[in-house]
Amino acid sequence: KGKESTDQRASKGAKRKNGPVAVNLMIVKDTTVDNNIDVTGTIDANEKVNLVSETAGAITGIYFNEGSPVQKGQLLVKVYNQDLVAALKQNDYQVALAKQNEYRNSILLQKEAISQQEYDTSLTSLNTLKAQSDVLKAQIAKTEIRAPFSGVIGLRNISPGGYLSPSTSIASLVNIDPAKVTFSVPERYLSMIKAGTKISFTIESSRKSFTAVVYAIEPAIDLSSRTITVRAKAANPDNLLKAGAFAKINLRLDQIAKTIMVPTQCVIPDLKDNKVFIYHNGIAEAKTVKTDLRTDTRIEITSGLKAGDSLIVSGLIQIRSKVPLKV
């Protein structure tokens, strides 16, 4: 084969450069789209407390197994209280004697054998001793640490015979059924979220998809992030959700009944606006558009396109206004 001259190669290159650009088109149409956003959140326990004692003393009994479920009111730890029990017993004898004295004086008062003042003194003595009994009972109750709610107790930090003080952590108690899901959403979506809104989410430790229902919304917007904190509850009967876990949340805000969604790569950002190219009479025509909602692959066009337009979806790198096209 003979070699082509420089002029011949230049002529062919010019034809290729000025020839029509091959493109694919999409006919624009109205569609219905769910307005969803993806956010991250944290799994929290429904209730969580670090158990401590209100009184100091030697531990006389531990009545729970680490990592086991406990019921509300169940006795967990007992501190030495024999001195208080003995004091209460002694006081009860005095209460019984004071009751008899008050009863006799009430009869004598009716017969006017004693003055009202003498009867009042006996009644006051009885009430004082009853109050002392209540104080002793309250002190004894503080020596018994009971579960404030039903849940699972964690690892204990104490041993039988040890000395327990109010600063000593006994164990943690967690109730995580239902679990709480805490997350933040941008301020612009505040009007779309309310109590009863359903969310779906996933966690790293399970392939299962979970659902939760919003039950509380923080009344104030965070000034630094311009987001609002939302909390939802999720049923957790199988204990798959753990406190502190990371949650990937999909939040359905509303449904847009009639809008235009186009592939994201079709929208070309400009200095001030965004633009797309449409096919019109065999050439490319630029259209300035406004966008809003975005998904992984599509973007909403709120103005600049109408149903029936022939949107160019490929070959965009080579396209300029008025470039001839081959569909």
C-alpha positions in Angstrom: 0.0 0.0 0.0 1.2 3.5 -0.8 1.7 6.0 1.9 -0.9 8.7 2.4 0.1 12.3 2.0 -0.1 14.8 4.8 -2.9 16.7 3.1 -4.9 13.4 2.6 -4.6 12.5 6.3 -5.5 16.1 7.4 -8.6 16.0 5.1 -9.8 12.7 6.6 -9.2 13.9 10.1 -11.3 17.1 9.4 -14.1 14.9 8.1 -14.1 12.8 11.2 -13.9 15.8 13.5 -16.7 17.7 11.7 -18.9 14.6 11.2 -22.0 13.9 13.3 -21.4 12.6 16.8 -23.1 9.2 17.6 -25.3 9.5 20.7 -28.0 7.7 22.5 -31.2 9.4 23.5 -33.7 9.2 26.2 -37.3 10.5 25.8 -38.1 12.6 28.8 -41.3 11.6 30.7 -43.0 12.4 33.9 -42.5 9.8 36.6 -43.3 9.1 40.3 -40.4 9.0 42.7 -40.0 8.3 46.4 -38.2 11.1 48.2 -35.7 9.0 50.3 -32.5 10.1 52.1 -29.7 8.0 53.5 -28.3 9.0 56.9 -26.2 7.3 59.6 -27.2 6.7 63.2 -26.4 4.9 66.4 -28.2 2.1 68.2 -28.9 2.9 71.8 -30.4 0.9 74.6 -34.0 1.5 75.6 -32.7 1.8 79.2 -29.2 1.6 80.5 -27.8 2.2 84.0 -24.6 1.7 85.9 -25.6 0.0 89.2 -24.1 1.5 92.4 -25.0 1.3 96.1 -26.4 4.1 98.1 -24.7 2.9 101.3 -21.3 1.5 102.2 -20.6 -1.8 103.8 -19.3 -5.3 103.4 -20.9 -7.4 100.7 -22.8 -10.3 102.2 -24.4 -11.8 99.0 -24.4 -11.5 95.2 -27.5 -12.9 93.6 -27.0 -12.6 89.9 -25.0 -14.3 87.1 -23.0 -12.1 84.7 -24.7 -11.7 81.3 -28.0 -13.1 82.5 -31.5 -11.6 82.3 -33.0 -10.1 85.5 -36.4 -8.9 86.3 -37.5 -5.5 87.8 -37.2 -5.5 91.6 -35.0 -8.6 91.7 -32.4 -8.6 94.5 -28.9 -8.4 93.0 -26.5 -7.5 95.9 -26.8 -7.3 99.6 -24.7 -5.3 102.0 -24.3 -6.0 105.8 -27.3 -4.7 107.7 -27.7 -6.8 110.8 -27.1 -3.8 113.0 -30.0 -1.9 111.3 -32.3 -5.0 111.5 -31.6 -5.3 115.3 -32.3 -1.5 115.8 -35.6 -1.9 113.9 -36.6 -4.9 116.1 -35.9 -2.9 119.2 -37.8 0.1 117.9 -40.8 -2.2 117.1 -41.0 -3.2 120.8 -41.1 0.4 121.8 -43.8 1.1 119.2 -45.9 -1.7 120.6 -45.5 -0.3 124.2 -46.3 3.2 123.0 -49.5 2.0 121.3 -50.8 0.5 124.5 -50.0 3.6 126.4 -51.8 5.8 123.8 -54.8 3.4 123.9 -55.1 3.6 127.7 -54.7 7.4 127.7 -57.4 7.8 125.1 -59.9 5.9 127.4 -58.8 8.0 130.4 -59.3 11.1 128.3 -62.8 10.2 127.6 -63.5 9.7 131.3 -61.7 13.1 131.9 -59.2 11.3 134.2 -56.2 12.9 132.4 -55.7 16.2 130.6 -55.7 16.6 126.8 -52.0 17.5 127.1 -51.1 14.2 128.7 -52.9 12.3 125.9 -51.2 14.4 123.2 -47.8 13.6 124.7 -48.4 9.8 124.5 -49.7 10.2 120.9 -46.6 12.2 119.9 -44.4 9.6 121.4 -46.1 6.8 119.4 -45.9 8.8 116.1 -42.2 9.5 116.8 -41.4 5.9 117.2 -43.3 5.0 114.1 -41.3 7.6 112.1 -38.0 6.1 113.5 -39.2 2.7 112.2 -39.7 4.2 108.7 -36.2 5.6 108.8 -34.7 2.3 109.8 -36.7 0.5 107.1 -35.4 3.0 104.5 -31.8 2.4 105.6 -32.2 -1.3 105.4 -33.7 -1.0 101.9 -30.6 0.9 100.8 -28.5 -2.1 101.8 -30.3 -4.3 99.2 -29.5 -3.3 95.6 -32.4 -4.4 93.3 -32.9 -4.2 89.5 -34.6 -0.8 88.6 -36.0 -2.4 85.4 -35.9 -5.7 83.5 -32.9 -6.3 81.3 -29.6 -8.1 80.9 -26.9 -7.5 83.5 -23.3 -7.1 82.4 -20.0 -8.1 84.0 -19.7 -7.6 87.7 -16.9 -5.5 89.3 -17.3 -6.8 92.8 -16.7 -10.0 94.8 -18.4 -11.6 97.8 -16.9 -10.3 101.1 -15.6 -7.1 99.4 -16.3 -3.6 100.7 -18.9 -1.8 98.7 -19.0 2.0 98.6 -21.3 4.5 96.7 -18.4 5.1 94.3 -18.0 1.4 93.4 -19.6 0.2 90.1 -21.4 -3.1 90.6 -22.3 -3.8 87.0 -24.2 -2.3 84.1 -27.9 -3.2 83.4 -29.2 -2.8 79.9 -32.7 -3.1 78.4 -32.4 -3.2 74.6 -35.9 -4.5 73.5 -37.0 -2.2 72.0 -33.8 -0.6 70.8 -33.5 3.1 70.2 -32.1 4.5 66.9 -30.7 8.0 67.1 -29.9 10.0 64.0 -29.8 13.5 62.5 -31.5 14.8 59.4 -31.0 18.2 57.6 -33.1 21.1 58.6 -34.9 21.3 55.2 -36.6 17.9 55.9 -38.0 19.0 59.3 -41.6 19.4 58.1 -41.6 15.9 56.6 -40.7 14.0 59.8 -43.1 13.5 62.6 -43.9 10.9 65.3 -45.0 7.7 63.5 -42.7 8.1 60.5 -41.3 4.7 59.6 -37.6 4.1 58.8 -35.6 1.1 57.6 -32.0 0.5 58.5 -29.2 -2.1 58.4 -26.2 -2.9 60.7 -22.8 -4.3 60.0 -23.3 -7.5 62.1 -26.4 -8.7 60.3 -27.7 -8.9 56.7 -31.2 -8.5 57.9 -33.1 -5.2 57.3 -34.7 -3.7 60.3 -37.6 -1.2 60.7 -38.2 1.4 63.3 -40.8 4.1 64.1 -40.0 7.7 65.0 -41.3 8.6 68.4 -39.4 11.7 69.5 -37.8 14.7 67.7 -35.4 17.2 69.4 -37.2 20.6 69.6 -34.0 22.6 68.8 -31.8 22.6 65.6 -28.1 22.0 66.1 -26.4 25.4 65.2 -23.2 23.9 64.0 -24.5 21.3 61.6 -28.0 22.7 60.9 -29.5 19.3 61.5 -32.2 18.0 63.9 -31.9 14.9 66.1 -34.5 12.3 65.7 -35.1 9.1 67.7 -37.0 5.9 66.7 -37.8 2.6 68.3 -37.1 -0.8 66.8 -38.3 -4.2 68.0 -35.4 -6.4 69.0 -36.8 -9.7 70.2 -33.8 -11.7 68.9 -31.3 -9.4 70.5 -29.6 -8.8 67.2 -29.3 -5.0 67.8 -26.5 -4.1 70.2 -26.1 -0.8 72.0 -23.5 1.4 70.3 -23.8 -0.3 66.9 -23.6 1.8 63.7 -26.8 2.0 61.7 -27.3 2.8 58.0 -30.7 4.4 57.7 -33.0 4.9 54.7 -35.7 7.5 55.5 -38.7 7.8 53.2 -39.9 11.4 53.5 -42.6 11.7 50.8 -43.6 10.7 47.3 -43.4 13.1 44.4 -46.3 12.2 42.1 -45.1 13.9 38.9 -41.6 14.9 38.2 -38.7 14.4 35.7 -35.8 12.2 36.7 -32.7 11.8 34.4 -29.4 10.0 34.6 -26.9 11.9 36.8 -24.2 12.0 34.0 -26.5 13.9 31.7 -26.4 17.0 33.9 -23.2 19.1 33.3 -22.3 21.6 36.0 -21.5 25.2 34.8 -20.1 28.2 36.6 -23.6 29.4 37.6 -26.1 26.8 36.4 -26.4 23.2 35.3 -27.1 22.3 31.7 -28.2 19.3 29.6 -28.2 18.7 25.9 -31.2 17.7 23.9 -31.6 16.5 20.3 -33.4 19.0 18.1 -33.6 19.0 14.3 -30.4 16.8 14.0 -28.2 19.0 16.2 -27.4 19.4 19.9 -29.2 22.1 21.8 -28.1 23.2 25.3 -30.7 23.7 28.0 -30.2 25.3 31.4 -31.9 23.3 34.1 -32.5 23.4 37.8 -32.1 20.3 39.9 -33.2 19.1 43.3 -33.6 15.5 44.6 -30.7 13.1 43.9 -30.5 9.3 44.1 -27.5 7.0 43.4 -28.1 7.1 39.6 -30.6 9.8 38.9 -31.3 13.5 39.5 -34.6 15.4 39.6 -35.0 18.2 37.0 -37.4 20.9 38.4 -37.2 23.2 35.4 -35.6 23.4 31.9 -37.0 20.1 30.5 -40.5 18.9 29.6 -42.0 15.6 28.8 -41.2 14.5 25.2 -37.8 16.2 25.0 -35.0 14.0 23.5 -32.3 14.0 26.1 -28.7 13.0 25.1 -27.4 10.4 27.5 -24.1 9.4 25.8 -21.2 11.0 23.9 -21.5 14.1 26.1 -17.7 14.7 26.1 -17.7 15.5 22.4 -20.9 17.5 22.4 -21.2 21.3 22.0 -24.1 23.5 21.0 -25.2 23.0 17.4 -23.0 19.9 16.9 -24.6 17.6 14.3 -25.8 14.3 15.8 -26.3 10.7 14.7 -28.8 8.9 16.8 
